[in-house]
Amino acid sequence: MRSWLLCLLVLPALAGSAQGARAESEVRIKDIADVEGVRENQLVGYGLVVGLNGTGDKLDSNVFTKQSLIGMLERLGVNTRDQAANLSTKNVAAVMVTATLPAFARAGSRIDIAVSALGDAKDLSGGTLLVTPLMGADGEVYGLAQGALATGAIAARGAAGSVTRNTPTSARISNGATVEREISYQLGAHPALRLALRNPDLTTARRMAAAVNAALGGAPARATDPRTVALELGGRDVVETLARIGEVRVEPDSPAIVIIDEASGTIVMGANVRVSTVAIAQGNLTIRVTETPRVSQPGPLSNGTTTTVPRTNVQVDDSSDKRLGILHANVTLRDLVASLNALGVGPRDMISILQSIKAAGALQADLQVR
């Protein structure tokens, strides 16, 4: 009788913990999918920054800066072409201006811009960007940028040293550009929409379609491929429907994958990575040779000469304190990391171990080395 009562008490607790874990892993559809056709556009422009404290481009070695300065002054009614050889200001810098035009941006709205030095300018702090047209991939002007730069950097230089924090040749201007041209897109003109998953996966697409159908009723959504979920509106209001399904939560599935960046020694593993039964031993033979020569001087009133006496210290580390570790079948990510850490394995050695486990066929995941 007691065992039955214990089961009745334990089973609801286990079900509650499972539901809680599932709820923590669920995310909103708006956070994992985009509406096809609703996209950002990249803008780029070339401009001049003025007002620098002698940290701008050298006009003698930056022809484009000099030509741009002459052209700008001519447009303002100042003729300097005859005296172009005498221009020697260091307070001007040529820059590239980039921005992202968000979807449904209207004429007159403001967007942030990024400014980067193009020549040999040392610091853009305190500069002001002059009016710069921002063009899209089609060559049309979609915005105008202008304003005071904020680098967030510190650069100080003295006769025998210098200190630099962050990058003084890159800056940003919040709301530094005005949208001049709109990109027309009628969201409500389509009888059907397609939701594009940012991380394509068949299981996630199927779960998302099922969650949308449960929220809207019927079967208006269906997964057509690992990236796309087609949604039939059926006369529904587009904005209301997207706002409603955007709050629907689903549990995304992730493939078993291990990504290794050998340049930085970074290792990223997915939660579904599993390892079959395998034995791991980690240890290297390290020979350390240290040279500490000593000076030998002759005695007083002798005919000897000062010489250097070599002194060599050789140390051998065969990692005898390391042990052979065994990982049992279906080891989870946490067990794998804990076992490798117990062996005293560093990131570099862990990369070699993971590659060896994959070569042995014991790593049940996709290993990508970058």
SULPE-V533715 format. One record per run of one state. SS is the DSSP state (A for helix, B for strand, O for the rest). FROM is the first residue (numbers start at 1). LEN is the number of residues. If there is no record, write none. Layout:
[[SS FROM LEN] [SS FROM LEN]]
This chain:
[[O 1 1] [A 2 24] [B 26 3] [A 29 3] [O 32 1] [B 33 3] [O 36 5] [B 41 10] [O 51 12] [A 63 13] [O 76 8] [A 84 3] [O 87 6] [B 93 9] [O 102 8] [B 110 8] [O 118 10] [B 128 8] [O 136 5] [B 141 8] [O 149 1] [B 150 1] [O 151 3] [B 154 4] [O 158 4] [B 162 4] [O 166 4] [B 170 10] [O 180 7] [A 187 3] [O 190 2] [B 192 6] [O 198 4] [A 202 15] [O 217 4] [B 221 3] [O 224 4] [B 228 5] [O 233 5] [A 238 9] [O 247 2] [B 249 3] [O 252 5] [B 257 5] [O 262 4] [B 266 4] [O 270 4] [B 274 2] [O 276 2] [B 278 4] [O 282 4] [B 286 6] [O 292 2] [B 294 3] [O 297 10] [B 307 3] [O 310 2] [B 312 6] [O 318 6] [B 324 4] [O 328 3] [B 331 1] [O 332 1] [A 333 10] [O 343 4] [A 347 13] [O 360 3] [B 363 2] [O 365 1] [B 366 4] [O 370 1]]
